[in-house]
Amino acid sequence: MTAPITLTDLDGMGVSRLQGVGPKKLKGLEVLGISSLLDLLTHYPRRYIDRTREAQIASAGLGVEVLILGEVASVSARRTRNGKVMVVADIRDSTGTLRCTFFNQAWREHQLGGGQVGELAIFGKIEMFNGKRQMTNPVVDLVGTRTGKIVSVYPLSEKSGLSTWDVGDWVAQVLRRCADRGIADPVPANVLQSLGLMDRQSAFTGIHAPDSMAHMVSSRNRLVFDELLRLQLSLVQRQRDLERNSIGIVQEIGATSGPAPGLVRSFLEALPYSLTSAQQRAIAEINSDLARPIPMHRLLQGDVGSGKTVVAVTTLLTAVQGGHQGALMAPTEVLAEQHGTSVRALIGEMTIDAPDTLLGTRPLSVGLLTNRTRAAQRRAVLAGLADGTLDILIGTHALIQEGVQFHSLGVVVIDEQHRFGVEQRAALRSANADSTIPDVLVMTATPIPRTAAMTVYGDLDVTVLDELPPGRTPIETSWVAGQAEEEEAWELVRSQVSAGHQTYVVCPLIEESEKLEVASAQETLERLSANELSGLRLGLLHGRMASDDKQAVMDQFRAAELDVLIATTVIEVGVDVPNATVMVILDADRFGIAQLHQLRGRVGRGGARGFCVLVATSELTTDAQARLEAMVRTTDGFELAEVDLDLRGEGTVMGERQKGRNDLQLASLRRDRDWVEKARAVAIEIVGDGTGLEQHPLLGSELALVLDDEDREFLHKS
């Protein structure tokens, strides 16, 4: 055979065909999850020893991390007073001796003893102890007799019984055997040239045996691009398949300004303010989708207060003006009821044509459906849905319960869609009896890093509201770390209440928990009413309350019958009380950045200045401190999303359901932001109208190899 070797070919070749892989070594490779030559080739080094950057023991700086290359002079082990094992190894080079102390690593005595180690690399901080240079628990890599400037070190398991040199030798053997035929490269040459990427065979060679660290980085870039391209090809292909195989509804867009009549134009002209340029751009992008016979599948993401509701109502009214219905689904009753209030206020006294009525028009009808909807009201809502006299339905997952039948659902808006399961979202898409698919707009007020949006929501078109309406005053955020500062925070609350405003106090738990040592809403209510906020009107809201009780408390707060609302994160999303100006978050270090930002967005929604106080008086982790510092530094949700990604990492794309090469092994949504965007652009170009992959059979076969049908379904659903 002379054709280049494909990844599928390598996947079909077992590692037992390699020289030096007997039954014992084969079991060791199985422990590492390596059974094929492809598994071996994609078992990438975990780190590299750069011999050009090594230090010498006598001259290495104190207190800084250095790489020392040396030999083992002696090894000993003993037990400390508390019964733990301490291993001490003296490492020497031509300039001196370094003592390395290992605590709770008894296996180091066996690893470093016996005189068979040869050269080894020690990485850590050198300190002085009793006049001698030493390192504590350094990273150790056995170099043996390896030569070359860059030495690859592979991820291993003690149970495997393999050394990094075993793996390196076998990888080198695979690459030598592939040299004559070459490794097939499915990416078009013009794409590689435009992106400055090397061919695949060179990349595999360079990542396992680089000539320099720059060579390694270039090789990694190519393999990272391959991983991200396969992922994006799957997502883009999915999007095109949905477009090609779905029967959409061509919406009547009409003019948003000028003499032409229409609900949308009337709605926009009646607004007491002008749309931001970002809102205008978003509506134009959505209208372009609505006018097509292909069902819209778009994500609208915007920071807290960026005006998503107006864009959503415009989208719903577009469906209604064409004779269809609109639905808005929210994850909680509190948010659904808030949307009901907001949408009715925005729509006002709008009417629509009704030739069968005496006046020829009727009021535009907005209904609400949640689990707390009374039986008689529910019957009226269902009847109006079925005969088409109910134009817009707002609710929770109750919208997709048995018995809910739309007359003609034209547009679905799903708010905070990440809180719904895929089956719940899909149920609304299949609501029409004539098999037409309504246009779907999913919204989130949790800003998503651009690269994550391209991957997690890779089969959606993305619209971003990156501009706040005029008049929104930036919220002043402070971090309270001491008792005196916390007392000042309660004084702020009192002064704002005296000025006629209201306050939220958020606690992470409902009940007292000694284990977690965090304030509970109930305990906080009792403490504040008796002490810091005595004399003020305090209310309590949490998720375990009955629906009617929650609604009663929110109604009191909206009516300014309560000064302070003490709550859990049930108020995180969608609660809109313009008179609230202060948000106090207790144990703020226990919240993620996204939650903190969402909570902060509940205040400053009127014309008055807003304040957010983060209370965190306990000792903080480095990450918790970084989160709070970021919150104080900026109110830009998109900047915070990038900080959050850097702090938390992106996790795995394919989740816990699988390990191995099906997940991203080299690529990182955090480190490889630029490559995600480049891979997305190339995938869109290759897939084209949905048939493009047919012109690239090698890419298609790799997709089938790396992401089977079950994997792709998981990816698209998640």
C-alpha positions in Angstrom: 0.0 0.0 0.0 1.2 3.5 -0.9 -1.7 5.7 0.1 -1.1 7.9 3.2 -2.0 6.4 6.5 -5.3 7.8 7.9 -6.3 8.1 11.6 -8.8 5.4 10.9 -6.0 3.1 9.7 -4.0 3.9 12.9 -7.1 3.2 15.0 -7.4 -0.2 13.5 -3.8 -1.2 14.4 -3.2 -2.6 17.8 -0.1 -1.6 19.9 0.8 -5.3 20.2 2.4 -5.1 16.7 5.1 -2.7 18.1 8.6 -4.1 19.0 9.1 -4.3 22.7 5.4 -4.6 23.6 5.0 -8.0 25.2 2.1 -9.2 27.4 3.3 -7.2 30.5 3.8 -4.0 28.6 0.5 -4.5 26.8 -1.3 -4.6 30.2 0.5 -1.4 31.2 -0.7 0.3 28.1 -4.2 -0.8 28.8 -4.0 0.9 32.2 -3.2 4.1 30.3 -6.2 3.6 28.0 -3.9 2.9 25.0 -4.9 0.0 22.7 -4.3 1.3 19.2 -1.5 3.2 17.5 -3.8 6.2 17.3 -4.3 6.1 21.0 -0.5 6.0 21.4 0.1 8.9 18.9 -2.4 11.1 20.7 -1.0 10.3 24.2 0.7 13.7 24.2 3.6 14.7 26.5 2.4 16.3 29.8 5.5 18.5 30.0 8.9 19.1 28.5 12.3 19.4 30.0 14.1 22.2 28.3 17.8 21.5 28.8 18.7 24.9 27.5 17.1 26.5 30.6 18.7 24.3 33.3 20.4 25.9 36.3 23.4 24.7 38.3 23.0 24.0 42.0 25.7 26.3 43.3 24.5 29.4 41.4 20.7 28.9 41.2 18.7 31.7 42.8 16.9 31.2 46.1 13.1 31.3 46.2 12.5 31.0 42.5 11.6 27.9 40.5 14.5 26.4 38.7 15.3 23.2 36.7 18.3 21.2 38.0 19.8 18.3 36.1 21.9 16.0 38.2 22.5 12.5 39.6 21.3 10.8 42.8 24.2 10.7 45.4 22.2 9.0 48.2 18.6 8.2 49.3 17.2 7.4 52.7 13.8 7.2 54.4 12.6 7.5 57.9 9.3 8.1 59.8 8.5 11.4 61.4 7.0 11.8 64.9 3.5 11.7 63.5 4.2 8.5 61.7 4.5 9.8 58.2 7.3 8.8 55.8 9.9 11.3 54.9 12.3 10.5 52.0 15.6 12.4 51.7 17.6 12.4 48.5 20.9 14.2 47.8 21.2 15.3 44.2 24.6 16.5 42.8 25.9 18.1 39.7 29.3 19.4 38.9 28.9 22.5 41.1 27.5 21.1 44.4 24.8 19.0 46.2 21.1 19.7 46.7 19.0 18.0 49.3 15.5 17.1 48.2 12.9 16.2 50.9 9.7 14.3 50.1 6.9 14.1 52.5 4.2 11.4 52.2 5.9 10.0 49.1 7.3 6.7 50.3 7.6 5.4 46.8 10.4 7.9 46.1 12.9 5.7 47.9 12.3 2.9 45.4 12.2 5.3 42.5 15.4 7.1 43.3 17.4 4.2 44.9 19.2 1.3 43.4 21.8 3.2 41.4 19.9 2.7 38.1 18.4 6.1 37.7 21.1 7.9 35.7 20.4 11.6 35.1 17.2 13.2 36.5 15.6 16.6 36.4 14.4 18.3 39.5 12.0 21.3 39.3 11.1 23.4 42.3 12.2 26.3 44.6 15.6 26.2 46.3 15.6 27.3 50.0 18.4 27.4 52.6 18.0 25.1 55.6 20.7 24.6 58.2 23.1 26.2 55.8 22.3 23.8 53.0 20.5 24.2 49.7 17.3 22.1 49.6 14.0 21.6 47.8 10.8 20.3 49.4 8.5 18.0 47.3 10.0 19.0 43.9 8.8 17.7 40.6 11.0 14.8 39.5 11.5 13.5 36.0 13.9 10.7 35.2 16.0 11.7 32.2 18.2 8.6 32.1 20.6 8.7 29.1 18.3 10.9 27.0 20.1 13.4 24.8 18.8 16.5 23.0 17.8 19.9 24.1 14.1 19.1 24.7 13.0 15.9 26.5 9.3 14.9 26.4 7.8 13.6 29.6 4.6 11.6 29.2 1.6 11.2 31.6 1.9 7.8 33.3 0.3 5.8 36.1 2.1 4.0 38.8 -0.1 1.0 38.1 1.0 0.8 34.5 4.6 0.0 35.4 5.8 1.9 32.3 8.4 4.6 32.1 8.2 7.8 30.0 11.0 6.3 27.9 8.9 3.3 27.0 6.1 5.5 25.6 8.6 7.8 23.9 10.3 4.9 22.2 7.0 3.4 20.9 5.8 6.7 19.6 9.1 7.2 17.8 8.7 3.7 16.3 5.2 4.6 15.0 6.4 7.8 13.4 9.3 5.9 11.7 6.9 3.3 10.3 4.6 6.0 9.0 7.4 8.0 7.3 7.4 6.2 4.0 3.6 6.4 3.3 3.1 9.6 5.3 0.1 10.5 7.6 -2.9 11.6 5.6 -3.8 15.3 6.0 -7.5 16.0 5.5 -7.3 19.8 5.8 -7.1 21.6 2.5 -3.6 23.0 1.7 -4.9 26.5 1.1 -6.4 26.5 4.6 -3.1 25.4 6.2 -1.2 28.0 4.2 -3.6 30.8 5.1 -3.3 30.0 8.8 0.4 29.3 8.8 0.0 25.7 9.9 2.4 22.8 9.2 1.3 19.5 7.8 -0.1 16.8 10.2 2.9 14.4 10.1 5.3 17.2 11.0 3.0 18.2 13.8 2.9 14.7 15.3 6.7 14.6 15.1 7.1 18.0 16.5 4.8 17.6 19.5 6.6 14.3 20.6 10.2 15.2 19.7 10.5 18.9 19.2 13.8 20.6 18.2 12.9 23.6 20.4 10.0 24.9 22.5 9.0 27.1 19.6 8.8 24.0 17.4 6.6 22.3 20.0 4.2 25.3 20.1 3.9 25.3 16.3 3.2 21.6 16.3 0.6 22.0 19.1 -1.1 24.8 17.2 -1.7 22.4 14.2 -3.1 19.6 16.4 -5.2 22.0 18.4 -6.7 23.3 15.2 -7.5 19.7 14.1 -9.4 19.0 17.4 -11.4 22.2 17.2 -12.1 21.9 13.5 -13.7 18.5 14.1 -15.8 19.8 16.9 -17.0 22.8 14.8 -17.6 20.7 11.7 -20.0 18.6 13.8 -21.8 21.6 15.2 -22.1 23.5 11.9 -23.2 20.3 10.0 -25.9 19.9 12.7 -27.1 23.4 12.1 -27.2 23.0 8.4 -29.0 19.7 8.6 -31.7 21.3 10.8 -32.1 24.1 8.3 -32.4 21.7 5.3 -34.8 19.2 6.9 -37.1 21.5 8.8 -40.3 23.2 7.6 -40.1 26.8 8.8 -42.6 29.7 8.9 -41.9 32.7 6.8 -42.8 35.6 9.1 -44.3 38.9 8.0 -41.6 41.3 9.0 -43.1 44.6 7.8 -41.4 47.9 8.3 -40.2 48.9 11.8 -40.6 52.6 10.8 -42.4 54.7 8.3 -46.0 54.6 7.0 -46.4 50.9 6.7 -48.8 49.5 9.4 -47.8 46.7 11.7 -47.7 45.7 15.4 -43.9 45.9 15.6 -43.8 49.4 14.2 -46.6 50.5 16.6 -44.8 48.9 19.5 -41.4 50.5 18.8 -42.9 54.0 18.2 -44.8 53.8 21.5 -41.7 53.2 23.5 -40.8 56.2 25.7 -37.1 55.8 24.7 -35.0 55.1 21.7 -33.5 51.7 21.1 -29.7 51.4 21.5 -27.7 50.6 18.3 -27.1 47.2 19.7 -30.8 46.5 20.1 -31.4 47.8 16.5 -28.7 45.5 15.2 -30.1 42.5 17.1 -33.7 43.1 15.8 -32.3 43.4 12.2 -30.4 40.1 12.6 -33.5 38.4 14.0 -35.7 39.8 11.3 -33.4 38.4 8.7 -33.8 35.0 10.2 -37.6 35.3 10.6 -38.1 36.2 6.9 -36.5 33.0 5.8 -38.3 29.6 5.3 -35.6 28.0 7.5 -36.5 28.0 11.3 -34.5 30.5 13.3 -32.2 29.0 15.9 -30.5 32.0 17.5 -28.9 32.8 20.8 -29.4 36.4 22.2 -26.9 37.1 24.9 -26.7 40.4 26.7 -25.4 41.8 29.9 -27.8 42.6 32.8 -30.0 45.5 31.8 -29.0 45.5 28.1 -32.6 45.4 26.9 -33.2 41.8 25.9 -36.9 42.0 26.9 -37.7 44.6 24.3 -35.9 42.6 21.6 -37.9 39.5 22.7 -41.2 41.3 22.6 -40.4 42.6 19.2 -39.7 39.1 18.0 -43.0 37.7 19.6 -45.0 40.6 18.0 -43.6 39.7 14.6 -45.2 36.3 14.9 -48.5 37.8 16.0 -48.7 40.3 13.2 -48.4 37.4 10.8 -51.4 35.5 12.3 -49.4 33.2 14.6 -48.7 33.0 18.3 -45.7 33.6 20.5 -44.5 31.8 23.6 -42.0 32.9 26.2 -40.7 30.2 28.6 -38.8 31.0 31.8 -37.2 28.7 34.3 -38.9 29.9 37.5 -42.4 31.1 38.5 -40.9 34.3 39.8 -39.3 35.1 36.5 -42.3 34.0 34.4 -44.6 36.3 36.5 -42.0 39.1 36.2 -42.0 38.6 32.4 -45.8 38.6 32.4 -45.9 42.0 34.2 -43.1 43.5 32.0 -44.6 42.3 28.7 -48.1 43.5 29.5 -46.7 46.9 30.5 -44.7 47.2 27.3 -47.6 46.1 25.0 -50.1 48.4 26.8 -53.4 48.8 24.9 -52.3 47.3 21.6 -55.0 45.8 19.4 -55.0 43.5 16.4 -57.3 42.9 13.5 -60.3 40.7 14.2 -62.7 40.7 11.3 -65.2 38.4 13.1 -65.8 41.0 15.9 -68.1 43.9 15.9 -65.4 46.5 15.9 -63.1 44.6 13.6 -60.3 44.6 16.2 -59.6 43.1 19.6 -57.1 43.7 22.4 -53.8 41.8 21.9 -54.0 39.0 24.5 -51.2 38.0 26.8 -51.6 34.9 29.0 -49.7 33.4 31.9 -49.3 29.7 32.7 -47.4 28.3 35.6 -48.1 25.6 38.1 -49.8 28.1 40.4 -52.3 29.1 37.7 -55.9 28.6 39.0 -58.0 25.9 37.3 -60.5 28.3 35.8 -57.8 30.6 34.5 -55.9 27.6 33.1 -59.0 26.5 31.2 -59.4 30.0 29.7 -55.7 30.1 28.7 -55.9 26.6 27.0 -59.1 27.6 25.1 -57.6 30.8 23.9 -54.4 28.9 22.8 -56.4 26.4 20.9 -58.7 28.8 19.0 -55.9 31.4 18.4 -57.4 34.2 20.5 -54.5 34.1 22.9 -51.6 35.7 21.1 -48.7 35.5 23.5 -48.3 32.9 26.3 -45.7 33.4 29.0 -44.9 30.7 31.5 -42.7 28.0 33.0 -42.3 24.4 31.9 -46.1 24.3 32.3 -46.2 25.5 28.7 -45.2 22.0 27.5 -47.4 20.0 29.8 -50.0 17.6 28.4 -53.1 19.4 27.2 -51.3 22.6 26.0 -52.1 22.9 22.3 -51.2 26.0 20.3 -53.3 27.1 17.3 -50.2 28.2 15.3 -47.0 28.8 17.3 -44.8 31.1 15.3 -42.0 32.2 17.6 -40.6 30.6 20.8 -38.4 32.7 23.2 -36.6 30.7 25.9 -35.1 32.8 28.7 -32.1 31.5 30.6 -32.3 28.5 28.4 -29.3 26.7 30.1 -31.7 26.0 33.0 -33.9 23.8 30.8 -33.3 20.3 29.6 -33.0 19.7 25.9 -36.3 17.7 25.8 -38.1 20.7 27.3 -36.7 23.0 24.7 -37.5 20.5 21.9 -41.1 20.1 23.0 -41.9 23.7 22.1 -40.2 23.4 18.7 -42.6 20.5 17.9 -45.7 22.2 19.2 -47.5 22.6 15.8 -49.8 20.0 14.4 -48.9 20.8 10.8 -45.2 19.9 11.5 -44.0 23.5 10.9 -41.1 24.4 13.2 -41.5 27.8 15.0 -38.6 30.2 15.1 -36.6 29.9 18.3 -34.8 32.6 20.1 -32.9 31.5 23.3 -31.7 34.2 25.7 -29.2 34.5 28.5 -28.2 37.3 30.8 -25.2 35.4 31.8 -22.5 36.6 29.5 -20.6 33.8 27.8 -17.0 34.0 26.6 -17.0 34.2 22.8 -15.1 31.0 22.4 -17.4 29.1 24.8 -20.4 30.4 22.9 -18.9 29.1 19.6 -18.6 25.7 21.2 -21.3 25.2 23.8 -23.8 27.0 21.5 -22.0 26.1 18.3 -25.2 25.1 16.4 -26.8 28.5 17.1 -26.3 31.8 15.5 -25.2 34.3 18.1 -26.4 37.9 18.6 -24.8 40.0 21.3 -26.2 43.0 23.1 -23.1 44.8 24.1 -24.5 48.2 24.9 -26.5 49.5 27.9 -29.4 51.8 27.4 -28.6 55.5 28.2 -29.4 56.6 31.8 -28.2 53.4 33.4 -25.9 54.5 36.2 -23.0 52.1 36.8 -23.4 50.2 40.1 -20.8 50.9 42.8 -19.4 47.7 44.1 -17.4 47.2 47.3 -15.9 44.3 49.1 -16.5 44.3 52.9 -13.9 42.2 54.8 -14.1 43.4 58.4 -16.7 43.9 61.1 -16.4 47.7 61.0 -16.9 47.8 57.2 -19.9 45.5 57.5 -21.5 47.9 60.0 -20.9 50.7 57.4 -22.8 48.5 54.8 -25.9 48.3 57.1 -25.7 52.1 57.6 -25.8 52.4 53.8 -28.9 50.3 53.8 -30.5 52.5 56.4 -29.7 55.7 54.5 -31.0 54.4 51.2 -34.3 53.3 52.9 -34.5 56.7 54.5 -34.2 58.2 51.0 -37.2 56.1 49.9 -35.3 53.2 48.3 -35.2 49.4 49.0 -32.6 46.7 49.5 -31.9 43.1 48.8 -29.9 40.9 51.2 -28.9 37.6 49.7 -27.8 34.5 51.6 -26.5 31.3 50.1 -28.6 28.8 52.2 -32.1 28.6 53.5 -31.3 26.9 56.8 -28.5 27.2 59.3 -25.6 24.8 58.4 -22.8 24.3 60.8 -20.9 22.3 58.2 -20.9 25.1 55.6 -20.7 27.9 58.1 -22.7 30.3 56.0 -25.6 32.6 56.8 -29.1 31.3 56.3 -31.9 33.5 55.2 -34.1 32.7 58.2 -31.3 33.3 60.7 -30.3 36.5 58.9 -33.8 37.8 59.0 -34.0 37.2 62.8 -30.6 38.8 63.4 -31.0 41.9 61.2 -34.6 42.6 62.4 -33.3 42.5 66.0 -30.1 44.4 65.5 -28.6 46.1 62.4 -31.9 46.8 60.6 -34.3 46.9 63.5 -37.3 49.1 62.8 -37.3 48.5 59.1 -39.9 46.4 57.3 -38.1 43.1 56.4 -39.4 40.2 54.2 -38.2 36.7 53.5 -38.1 34.9 50.1 -36.7 31.5 49.3 -37.3 28.6 47.0 -39.0 26.3 49.6 -41.9 28.7 50.1 -45.2 27.9 48.6 -45.9 29.7 45.2 -48.6 31.8 46.6 -46.4 32.9 49.5 -43.5 33.8 47.2 -45.9 35.8 45.0 -47.3 37.7 48.0 -43.8 38.6 49.2 -42.7 39.8 45.8 -45.9 41.8 45.4 -45.3 43.5 48.7 -41.7 44.3 47.7 -42.8 45.7 44.3 -45.4 47.9 46.1 -42.7 49.2 48.4 -44.5 47.7 51.4 -41.2 46.1 52.4 -37.9 48.0 52.9 -35.6 45.0 52.8 -36.0 41.6 51.1 -33.9 38.9 52.5 -33.6 36.1 50.0 -31.7 33.2 48.5 -30.6 33.2 44.9 -34.3 32.7 43.8 -34.0 36.4 42.9 -30.9 35.9 40.8 -32.6 36.2 37.4 -35.3 38.5 36.2 -36.6 40.2 39.3 -37.1 43.8 38.4 -37.9 46.4 41.1 -36.6 49.8 39.9 -36.8 51.3 43.4 -34.2 48.8 44.8 -30.8 50.4 45.0 -28.7 48.3 47.4 -27.7 44.6 47.0 -25.9 43.1 50.0 -24.5 39.6 49.3 -23.5 37.6 52.4 -20.7 35.0 52.2 -20.0 36.4 48.7 -17.0 34.2 48.3 -19.2 31.2 48.0 -20.8 32.4 44.8 -19.5 32.2 41.3 -18.8 35.3 39.2 -21.9 34.7 37.0 -24.2 34.5 40.1 -22.6 37.6 41.7 -23.0 39.6 38.5 -26.6 38.4 38.0 -27.5 39.4 41.6 -25.8 42.8 41.2 -27.9 43.4 38.2 -31.1 43.4 40.3 -30.3 47.0 41.6 -29.7 50.3 39.9 -32.5 49.6 37.4 -34.2 52.9 38.0 -32.7 56.4 37.7 -31.1 56.2 41.2 -27.5 55.2 41.9 -27.0 51.5 42.7 -24.8 49.9 45.3 -23.6 46.3 45.6 -21.8 45.2 48.8 -19.9 41.9 48.8 -19.5 40.6 52.4 -16.8 38.0 52.8 -15.0 38.2 56.2 -13.6 34.6 56.4 -10.2 33.5 55.0 -10.5 33.3 51.3 -9.0 31.0 48.7 -6.9 32.7 45.9 -9.7 32.1 43.4 -12.4 33.5 45.7 -10.3 36.6 46.2 -9.8 37.0 42.5 -13.5 36.7 41.9 -14.3 39.5 44.4 -11.5 41.7 43.1 -12.9 41.3 39.5 -16.4 42.2 40.7 -15.1 45.4 42.3 -13.0 46.3 39.3 -15.6 46.0 36.5 -19.3 45.9 35.8 -18.7 44.6 32.3 -20.3 41.1 32.2 -18.3 40.0 29.2 -15.0 40.9 30.8 -16.2 39.0 33.9 -17.1 36.0 31.8 -13.5 35.9 30.5 -12.1 36.2 34.0 -14.4 33.4 35.1 -13.2 31.2 32.3 -9.6 31.8 33.3 -10.3 31.0 36.9 -12.4 27.9 36.5 -11.1 26.6 33.3 -13.6 25.3 30.7 -14.0 21.8 31.9 -14.5 19.1 29.3 -16.7 19.5 26.2 -18.0 16.0 26.3 -18.6 15.9 30.0 -18.1 13.0 32.4 -19.6 10.5 30.0 -16.4 9.6 28.2 -12.7 9.9 28.4 -9.9 9.5 25.9 -9.4 11.0 22.5 -13.1 11.8 22.0 -12.6 14.8 24.3 -10.4 17.8 23.6 -6.9 16.6 24.6 -4.7 19.6 23.6 -7.2 22.3 22.8 -8.5 24.6 25.5 -11.3 27.1 25.1 -9.4 29.3 27.6 -5.9 29.2 26.1 -6.8 28.7 22.4 -9.5 31.5 22.0 -8.1 32.5 18.6 -8.0 29.0 17.3 -11.6 28.4 18.2 -12.6 31.4 16.0 -10.4 30.2 13.2 -11.7 26.7 13.3 -15.3 28.0 13.3 -14.7 30.1 10.2 -13.1 27.2 8.4 -15.9 24.8 9.4 -18.6 27.2 8.1 -16.7 27.5 4.8 -16.2 23.7 4.4 -19.8 22.7 5.3 -21.3 25.4 3.1 -25.0 24.7 2.4 -24.7 21.4 4.2 -23.2 19.3 1.5 -19.7 20.5 1.7 -18.3 17.6 3.7 -19.1 15.3 0.8 -16.2 17.0 -1.0 -13.9 16.1 1.9 -14.4 12.4 2.6 -11.3 12.1 4.8 -12.6 14.8 7.2 -16.0 13.1 7.2 -14.4 9.7 8.2 -12.4 11.4 11.0 -15.6 12.9 12.3 -17.2 9.5 12.4 -14.1 8.1 14.1 -13.7 10.7 16.8 -17.3 11.6 17.3 -19.8 8.8 16.7 -23.5 9.3 16.5 -24.0 9.0 20.3 -21.2 11.5 21.0 -22.6 14.0 18.5 -26.1 13.7 20.0 -24.7 14.4 23.4 -22.7 17.4 22.1 -25.7 18.9 20.5 -28.0 18.3 23.4 -25.6 19.6 26.0 
